[in-house]
Amino acid sequence: MALTVPTPRTPLPVGTPPPVGRNGRAGAEPLGGWSRWYEQQLGWATAGVAPVRLLTGLRFDALVVPAAAGHAALRRVGRGGPVALMGERMSLLVAAGSADELPGLLDWLEWGPVALTLTALGTGGRITAPPPPGRPGPPGAAVWLRPPWSPHGQNGEPVLPALSGFGSRGGDTPDLVRLVDAVATECHRARLTRARKRPVCEEPAAQPLAFS
């Protein structure tokens, strides 16, 4: 699959919707497509057209979790980096390189031995690109729960949770440690809830006692 590598362009003002294509649909390719918007606005590399994919491991990595666990974790940590939702899966964007740090971080947080529905996408990974904020997408398309920029970033750059600068933002943006711990907790809690809801196997009928 051919990769679309971003080339230097004059950036558009943050929040500018992509132009409408020849057929009148937002995000139409090749003119003014979603790929071009992501490249011009954020300098993110993309692949494919339908759907457009955002490549991880370059400008960001992604923590991918069940949507229910992700929503619960976000309520605990407050503000954070960009968040995308695709069906029942949520992608939380974090600083590039975080995927490599995740196994050691889970061990340090004592989550290592626990089976979690948590994966990290780094170099070579990709997530489905939602329509750029403010533009409609087809039914079932991914959506941004948190747009890929922050007023606290510089020049429209997303503020991504990372290991560096632990606690430096006064709780405004969660660092990677707080985010991973919250996500792991909610994934484990959801697993325990599912286990409790499973039907209990009936005990075998008591066997009559044999007397000589």
MARMI-159044 format. One line per field, with one value per residue (C-alpha): residue number from 1; residue in one letter; x negated, y negated, z negated. Coordinates in nm, 4 decimals, always signed. Each point is the difference from the previous one (the first is absolute). Layout:
<nodes>
nr <- (NUM,...)
rest <- (A,...)
xx <- (X,...)
yy <- (Y,...)
zz <- (Z,...)
</nodes>
This chain:
<nodes>
nr <- (1,2,3,4,5,6,7,8,9,10,11,12,13,14,15,16,17,18,19,20,21,22,23,24,25,26,27,28,29,30,31,32,33,34,35,36,37,38,39,40,41,42,43,44,45,46,47,48,49,50,51,52,53,54,55,56,57,58,59,60,61,62,63,64,65,66,67,68,69,70,71,72,73,74,75,76,77,78,79,80,81,82,83,84,85,86,87,88,89,90,91,92,93,94,95,96,97,98,99,100,101,102,103,104,105,106,107,108,109,110,111,112,113,114,115,116,117,118,119,120,121,122,123,124,125,126,127,128,129,130,131,132,133,134,135,136,137,138,139,140,141,142,143,144,145,146,147,148,149,150,151,152,153,154,155,156,157,158,159,160,161,162,163,164,165,166,167,168,169,170,171,172,173,174,175,176,177,178,179,180,181,182,183,184,185,186,187,188,189,190,191,192,193,194,195,196,197,198,199,200,201,202,203,204,205,206,207,208,209,210,211,212)
rest <- (M,A,L,T,V,P,T,P,R,T,P,L,P,V,G,T,P,P,P,V,G,R,N,G,R,A,G,A,E,P,L,G,G,W,S,R,W,Y,E,Q,Q,L,G,W,A,T,A,G,V,A,P,V,R,L,L,T,G,L,R,F,D,A,L,V,V,P,A,A,A,G,H,A,A,L,R,R,V,G,R,G,G,P,V,A,L,M,G,E,R,M,S,L,L,V,A,A,G,S,A,D,E,L,P,G,L,L,D,W,L,E,W,G,P,V,A,L,T,L,T,A,L,G,T,G,G,R,I,T,A,P,P,P,P,G,R,P,G,P,P,G,A,A,V,W,L,R,P,P,W,S,P,H,G,Q,N,G,E,P,V,L,P,A,L,S,G,F,G,S,R,G,G,D,T,P,D,L,V,R,L,V,D,A,V,A,T,E,C,H,R,A,R,L,T,R,A,R,K,R,P,V,C,E,E,P,A,A,Q,P,L,A,F,S)
xx <- (+0.0000,-0.1439,-0.0746,+0.0713,-0.2902,+0.0685,-0.1903,-0.0625,+0.2937,+0.1263,+0.2230,+0.3631,+0.1427,+0.0845,+0.3602,+0.0330,+0.2182,-0.1302,+0.1214,+0.2913,-0.0862,+0.1334,+0.2909,+0.1090,-0.0844,-0.2277,-0.3243,+0.0252,-0.3244,-0.2273,+0.0784,+0.0179,+0.0237,-0.0341,-0.3594,-0.0966,+0.1718,-0.1925,-0.3269,+0.0476,+0.1492,-0.2105,-0.2729,+0.1323,-0.0800,+0.2934,+0.0600,+0.2850,+0.3129,+0.3103,-0.0446,-0.2917,-0.2381,-0.2200,-0.3452,-0.1175,-0.3584,-0.0898,+0.1750,+0.2004,+0.0760,+0.3437,+0.1403,+0.2935,+0.2581,+0.3676,+0.2170,+0.1728,-0.3319,-0.1362,+0.2947,-0.0329,-0.3748,+0.0489,+0.2443,-0.2732,-0.2913,+0.1826,-0.1591,-0.2424,-0.1203,+0.2085,+0.2451,+0.1638,+0.2890,+0.0559,+0.2891,-0.0667,-0.3683,-0.1550,-0.3438,-0.1729,-0.2855,-0.3201,-0.3562,-0.1991,-0.2066,+0.2601,+0.0857,-0.3537,+0.0300,+0.3345,-0.1168,-0.2518,+0.2470,+0.2671,-0.2526,-0.0994,+0.3677,+0.0400,+0.2383,-0.2473,+0.1445,+0.3604,+0.1660,+0.1230,+0.1908,-0.2543,-0.2293,-0.2446,-0.0719,-0.3405,-0.2310,+0.1723,+0.3495,+0.2952,+0.3445,+0.3036,+0.0119,+0.3227,+0.1349,-0.1770,+0.1834,+0.3107,+0.0410,+0.2575,-0.1029,+0.1776,+0.2093,-0.2197,-0.3058,-0.2447,+0.0527,-0.2140,+0.1122,-0.2818,-0.1281,-0.3671,-0.1197,+0.0092,+0.0087,-0.2817,-0.2291,-0.2260,+0.0946,+0.2953,-0.2175,+0.1885,-0.0988,-0.0761,-0.0406,-0.3628,-0.2393,-0.2015,+0.1194,+0.1781,+0.2506,-0.1365,+0.3336,+0.1740,+0.2492,+0.1216,-0.1308,-0.0599,-0.3453,-0.0384,-0.0309,+0.3336,+0.1731,-0.1278,+0.0848,+0.3542,+0.0528,-0.1396,+0.2221,+0.3128,-0.0904,-0.0486,+0.3227,+0.1935,-0.1547,+0.1085,+0.3510,+0.0294,-0.1211,+0.2634,+0.2756,-0.0871,+0.2558,-0.1165,-0.0193,+0.2467,-0.1512,+0.0368,+0.2873,-0.0920,-0.0733,+0.1777,-0.2197,-0.0761,+0.0340,-0.1219)
yy <- (+0.0000,-0.3348,-0.2419,-0.3699,-0.1819,-0.3589,-0.2690,-0.3525,-0.2283,-0.3273,+0.1067,-0.0964,-0.1714,+0.2556,+0.1135,-0.0802,+0.2711,+0.1773,-0.1224,+0.1760,+0.2263,-0.0058,+0.2256,-0.2337,+0.2418,-0.1009,+0.1902,+0.1051,+0.1267,-0.1033,-0.3728,-0.1351,+0.3479,+0.0999,+0.1103,-0.3454,-0.1607,+0.2121,-0.0632,-0.3762,-0.0562,+0.2322,+0.1451,+0.3532,+0.2725,+0.1907,+0.3125,+0.1018,-0.1839,+0.1934,-0.0036,-0.2307,+0.1378,-0.2000,+0.1511,+0.0481,-0.0062,-0.3239,-0.2945,+0.1997,+0.3503,+0.1273,+0.1919,+0.2073,+0.1119,+0.1022,-0.3093,+0.0517,+0.0279,-0.2987,-0.2211,+0.0950,-0.0691,-0.3411,-0.0979,+0.0748,-0.1817,-0.3022,-0.1827,+0.1819,+0.0527,+0.0655,+0.2898,+0.1804,+0.2466,+0.2737,+0.2306,+0.1641,-0.0920,-0.3236,-0.1318,-0.2348,-0.1843,-0.0214,-0.1136,+0.1918,+0.2717,+0.0714,+0.3385,+0.1196,-0.1244,+0.1680,+0.3505,-0.1384,-0.2584,+0.2642,+0.2066,-0.3036,-0.0691,+0.3688,+0.0697,+0.2242,+0.3395,-0.1088,+0.0761,-0.3331,-0.0935,-0.2751,-0.0233,-0.2645,-0.0905,-0.1428,+0.0260,+0.1765,-0.0367,-0.1990,-0.1115,-0.0938,-0.3748,-0.1677,-0.2804,-0.3275,-0.1839,-0.1795,+0.2169,+0.2794,+0.3542,+0.3071,+0.2150,+0.2043,-0.2189,-0.0651,-0.3235,-0.2321,-0.0111,-0.2480,-0.1876,+0.0424,-0.3286,-0.1872,-0.3691,+0.0824,+0.1200,-0.2123,-0.0897,+0.2383,+0.3002,+0.2648,+0.0343,+0.3712,+0.1883,+0.1079,+0.1305,-0.3207,-0.2943,+0.2145,-0.2204,-0.3125,-0.1224,-0.0162,+0.2707,-0.1832,+0.2689,+0.3517,+0.1458,+0.3494,+0.1623,-0.1338,+0.0795,+0.3579,+0.0710,-0.1323,+0.1942,+0.3226,-0.0377,-0.0418,+0.2871,+0.2270,-0.1219,+0.0742,+0.3480,+0.0720,-0.1266,+0.2316,+0.2915,-0.0655,-0.0074,+0.3417,+0.2690,+0.2267,+0.3629,+0.2121,+0.2334,+0.3695,+0.1753,+0.1650,+0.3689,+0.2406,+0.1412,+0.3686,+0.2118,+0.3532)
zz <- (+0.0000,+0.1036,-0.2803,+0.0231,-0.1627,-0.1015,+0.1876,-0.1258,+0.0716,-0.1343,-0.2927,-0.0086,-0.3085,-0.2659,+0.0285,+0.3711,+0.1584,+0.3095,+0.3368,+0.1641,+0.2907,+0.3541,-0.0890,-0.2807,-0.2801,-0.2856,-0.0019,+0.3656,+0.1536,+0.1558,-0.0277,-0.3554,-0.1534,-0.3622,+0.0548,+0.1206,-0.2988,-0.2512,+0.1795,+0.0267,-0.3435,-0.2149,+0.2172,-0.0564,+0.2517,+0.1478,+0.2049,+0.2255,+0.1067,-0.1026,-0.2873,-0.0648,-0.2629,-0.2367,-0.0463,-0.3577,-0.1211,+0.1790,-0.1646,-0.2535,-0.1306,-0.0986,-0.2964,+0.1262,-0.2561,-0.0146,+0.0254,-0.3372,-0.1848,+0.1887,-0.0911,-0.3674,+0.0027,+0.1610,-0.2723,-0.2539,+0.1623,+0.1385,+0.2898,+0.2209,+0.3519,+0.3111,-0.0209,+0.2935,-0.0119,+0.2570,-0.0808,-0.3355,-0.0055,-0.1206,+0.0990,-0.2426,+0.1664,-0.2020,+0.0679,+0.2596,-0.1652,-0.2683,+0.1516,-0.0735,-0.3571,-0.0704,-0.1071,-0.2495,-0.1219,-0.0622,-0.1953,-0.2077,-0.0730,-0.0958,+0.2862,+0.1818,-0.1073,+0.0691,+0.3350,+0.1345,+0.3150,+0.0595,+0.2985,+0.1177,+0.3611,+0.0788,+0.3001,+0.2878,-0.1471,+0.1231,-0.1101,+0.2048,+0.0538,-0.1094,+0.2177,-0.0810,-0.2771,+0.1210,+0.3089,+0.0348,+0.0749,+0.1350,-0.2355,-0.2323,+0.0531,-0.2802,-0.1928,-0.2092,-0.3633,-0.0584,+0.3051,+0.0919,-0.1397,-0.3282,-0.0924,-0.2417,+0.2775,+0.2145,+0.3568,-0.0117,-0.0917,-0.1989,-0.3650,-0.0359,-0.3289,-0.0436,-0.2633,+0.0074,-0.2041,-0.2589,-0.1784,+0.1651,+0.1316,-0.3358,+0.0890,+0.3090,+0.2327,-0.1362,+0.0371,+0.1393,-0.3441,-0.1235,+0.3276,+0.0238,-0.3635,+0.0463,+0.3226,-0.1480,-0.3050,+0.2092,+0.2335,-0.3015,-0.1604,+0.3199,+0.0107,-0.3567,+0.0751,+0.2994,-0.2099,-0.2673,+0.2621,+0.1421,-0.0904,-0.2793,+0.1015,-0.1850,-0.2552,+0.0849,-0.1695,-0.3281,+0.0355,-0.2366,-0.2686,+0.0251,-0.3121,-0.0367)
</nodes>
